[in-house]
């Protein structure tokens, strides 16, 4: 599988293919915590939760760019949901993605399931194969997070449900924060944890979602949407790029690599320092 860096950037020669692909995809604890006790995280992409989605795509002059910082999990799990009896499933899907990630070591998290394969270049997680084992795991997380009762997962039911799921399989859960503020996270903390084979999760009051970037022909185009529905996504790394025009820096942008939590199972990015973004919590999860 291609890593996140290759997914993020598309050359201008591939613009038409990118446009077709994009059209097919369009459908932590905080230093001072927001009161999330009444927030229900419910957006799941295909079923749309109750959020309003608007285009936030923009372009700027650019003739060159380079990666200046980052850390990422190669080909992380990113599950979707095809069972229409389960609605507003971003919380359970984030829990499933985290469970599938740690099932590499904690093999009873998803019974009778192999999450990926080791290559000389490193471990690669399988794409969502719509297997009975992962569908059942999603159903169990859906129930443990009381998703039907609340019309989504609250911060408390997400945390307690994922903990109960791991505990029921015989494992323990520990968490730590990589929250910085409403529009950013602690990148140094995230890098340390990603390089230690751990993943995180962000709980957002509202969020931006980046499908890709087209660079070429003297410009860069960031293709993204804004969604005002509360949402939960697994975070598997970040990439920071600098953009140039005539040798001068015109922009420096950081993108979190995320498993979307949409019913489609997309992988994409969240652009930090977007004023629309509202992060409630950013949590590193470890299951052992």
NUDO-381734 format. One record per residue (C-alpha): x, y, z; residue in three letters. Coordinates in steps of 0.05 Angstrom, whole numbers, padded with zeros to 5 digits, always signed. Layout:
BEGIN
XYZALA
...
//
This chain:
BEGIN
+00000+00000+00000UNK
+00021+00071-00011UNK
+00040+00110+00052UNK
+00005+00174+00072UNK
+00057+00219+00039UNK
+00043+00187-00029UNK
-00032+00192-00018UNK
-00029+00265+00001UNK
+00006+00293-00060UNK
-00016+00283-00132UNK
+00023+00310-00191UNK
-00011+00356-00240UNK
-00004+00302-00293UNK
-00051+00259-00252UNK
-00101+00315-00239UNK
-00158+00284-00279UNK
-00151+00217-00243UNK
-00147+00253-00177UNK
-00211+00291-00192UNK
-00248+00227-00208UNK
-00223+00194-00145UNK
-00241+00254-00102UNK
-00312+00256-00130UNK
-00320+00183-00113UNK
-00297+00196-00041UNK
-00341+00256-00027UNK
-00393+00214-00006UNK
-00130+00294+00496UNK
-00144+00308+00545UNK
-00141+00383+00541UNK
-00100+00429+00585UNK
-00168+00461+00599UNK
-00221+00410+00579UNK
-00284+00430+00542UNK
-00348+00404+00573UNK
-00360+00344+00529UNK
-00409+00310+00576UNK
-00467+00326+00530UNK
-00431+00321+00463UNK
-00452+00262+00420UNK
-00400+00243+00368UNK
-00442+00218+00311UNK
-00417+00235+00241UNK
-00402+00174+00199UNK
-00395+00202+00129UNK
-00443+00160+00087UNK
-00501+00168+00136UNK
-00479+00239+00150UNK
-00501+00241+00223UNK
-00535+00309+00230UNK
-00478+00352+00206UNK
-00473+00403+00150UNK
-00417+00391+00100UNK
-00388+00449+00060UNK
-00330+00453+00012UNK
-00267+00485+00040UNK
-00222+00473-00020UNK
-00172+00529-00035UNK
-00111+00543-00078UNK
-00049+00585-00074UNK
+00012+00600-00117UNK
+00066+00547-00109UNK
+00121+00520-00153UNK
+00155+00472-00104UNK
+00145+00437-00037UNK
+00180+00390+00010UNK
+00166+00348+00072UNK
+00201+00380+00131UNK
+00175+00338+00189UNK
+00130+00279+00204UNK
+00118+00209+00230UNK
+00066+00158+00207UNK
+00043+00086+00212UNK
+00048+00053+00144UNK
-00019+00029+00116UNK
-00058+00031+00181UNK
-00126-00002+00189UNK
-00186+00039+00167UNK
-00253+00003+00173UNK
-00321+00023+00148UNK
-00392+00002+00163UNK
-00440-00031+00113UNK
-00492-00051+00165UNK
-00546+00002+00160UNK
-00577-00022+00225UNK
-00519+00013+00260UNK
-00521+00089+00251UNK
-00474+00144+00274UNK
-00416+00096+00281UNK
-00354+00140+00282UNK
-00340+00122+00355UNK
-00345+00047+00346UNK
-00305+00051+00281UNK
-00249+00089+00316UNK
-00251+00035+00369UNK
-00248-00019+00316UNK
-00189+00015+00281UNK
-00151+00020+00347UNK
-00167-00053+00364UNK
-00146-00077+00295UNK
-00081-00038+00302UNK
-00064-00072+00368UNK
-00089-00140+00346UNK
-00021-00147+00314UNK
+00006-00160+00384UNK
-00057-00173+00425UNK
-00085-00228+00381UNK
-00150-00240+00418UNK
-00175-00169+00410UNK
-00209-00191+00346UNK
-00215-00268+00351UNK
-00194-00310+00292UNK
-00170-00248+00254UNK
-00102-00231+00224UNK
-00095-00156+00217UNK
-00037-00153+00167UNK
+00027-00183+00142UNK
+00101-00168+00152UNK
+00142-00148+00091UNK
+00216-00133+00088UNK
+00197-00059+00087UNK
+00154-00066+00149UNK
+00085-00088+00173UNK
+00026-00073+00127UNK
-00046-00075+00153UNK
-00099-00106+00109UNK
-00154-00063+00079UNK
-00225-00074+00105UNK
-00246-00141+00076UNK
-00316-00137+00107UNK
-00301-00201+00146UNK
-00349-00232+00197UNK
-00297-00224+00252UNK
-00289-00148+00244UNK
-00364-00138+00233UNK
-00377-00173+00299UNK
-00323-00132+00333UNK
-00357-00068+00308UNK
-00424-00092+00333UNK
-00394-00107+00402UNK
-00363-00038+00405UNK
-00428-00006+00381UNK
-00465-00039+00439UNK
-00411-00025+00491UNK
-00410+00048+00472UNK
-00486+00052+00478UNK
-00488+00082+00408UNK
-00561+00067+00394UNK
-00583+00095+00461UNK
-00547+00162+00451UNK
-00550+00167+00375UNK
-00473+00164+00374UNK
-00418+00158+00426UNK
-00406+00208+00481UNK
-00335+00219+00505UNK
-00349+00176+00566UNK
-00383+00119+00529UNK
-00328+00118+00477UNK
-00274+00112+00530UNK
-00312+00063+00575UNK
-00335+00021+00515UNK
-00266+00013+00485UNK
-00237-00003+00554UNK
-00291-00055+00567UNK
-00279-00086+00498UNK
-00205-00093+00511UNK
-00216-00118+00582UNK
-00266-00170+00558UNK
-00212-00197+00512UNK
-00163-00201+00570UNK
-00123-00138+00557UNK
-00110-00071+00592UNK
-00115+00000+00566UNK
-00073+00061+00582UNK
-00081+00131+00555UNK
-00043+00197+00554UNK
-00055+00265+00523UNK
-00027+00296+00460UNK
-00076+00355+00462UNK
-00049+00425+00450UNK
-00109+00470+00434UNK
-00173+00471+00394UNK
-00137+00473+00327UNK
-00073+00434+00341UNK
-00040+00377+00379UNK
+00027+00364+00412UNK
+00066+00340+00352UNK
+00128+00321+00392UNK
+00086+00276+00436UNK
+00051+00246+00376UNK
+00117+00233+00340UNK
+00145+00198+00401UNK
+00084+00153+00408UNK
+00078+00137+00333UNK
+00152+00118+00332UNK
+00136+00072+00391UNK
+00080+00036+00352UNK
+00022+00071+00385UNK
-00037+00108+00356UNK
-00082+00164+00379UNK
-00153+00189+00372UNK
-00183+00258+00365UNK
-00253+00277+00389UNK
-00276+00338+00351UNK
-00336+00384+00361UNK
-00328+00399+00286UNK
-00273+00381+00237UNK
-00241+00391+00170UNK
-00225+00332+00126UNK
-00173+00334+00071UNK
-00181+00286+00012UNK
-00116+00305-00023UNK
-00071+00360-00051UNK
-00057+00373-00124UNK
+00010+00407-00136UNK
+00033+00431-00204UNK
+00024+00483-00258UNK
+00047+00538-00210UNK
-00004+00525-00155UNK
-00024+00479-00098UNK
-00096+00460-00086UNK
-00119+00432-00019UNK
-00183+00392-00029UNK
-00222+00389+00035UNK
-00289+00396+00069UNK
-00315+00426+00133UNK
-00364+00385+00174UNK
-00399+00413+00235UNK
-00420+00346+00264UNK
-00381+00320+00325UNK
-00334+00265+00302UNK
-00281+00215+00327UNK
-00222+00192+00285UNK
-00161+00148+00297UNK
-00096+00187+00286UNK
-00037+00149+00256UNK
+00014+00204+00246UNK
+00026+00273+00217UNK
+00061+00306+00158UNK
+00087+00377+00155UNK
+00101+00408+00087UNK
+00132+00473+00066UNK
+00109+00505+00001UNK
+00151+00553-00041UNK
+00142+00604-00096UNK
+00204+00631-00131UNK
+00247+00604-00075UNK
+00208+00638-00019UNK
+00165+00601+00032UNK
+00092+00616+00021UNK
+00060+00566+00069UNK
+00077+00514+00121UNK
+00020+00465+00134UNK
+00012+00405+00180UNK
-00036+00348+00167UNK
-00056+00293+00215UNK
-00061+00225+00182UNK
-00128+00195+00201UNK
-00171+00135+00191UNK
-00235+00173+00175UNK
-00287+00137+00217UNK
-00334+00144+00157UNK
-00377+00085+00136UNK
-00337+00083+00072UNK
-00272+00068+00110UNK
-00232+00124+00076UNK
-00164+00146+00099UNK
-00149+00220+00096UNK
-00122+00279+00134UNK
-00142+00334+00182UNK
-00108+00401+00170UNK
-00085+00433+00235UNK
-00091+00507+00249UNK
-00155+00511+00208UNK
-00199+00560+00247UNK
-00260+00517+00234UNK
-00229+00457+00269UNK
-00250+00446+00342UNK
-00213+00390+00378UNK
-00244+00370+00444UNK
-00194+00317+00464UNK
-00132+00284+00435UNK
-00114+00217+00467UNK
-00059+00166+00456UNK
-00084+00095+00465UNK
-00043+00035+00485UNK
-00072-00035+00491UNK
-00029-00090+00522UNK
//
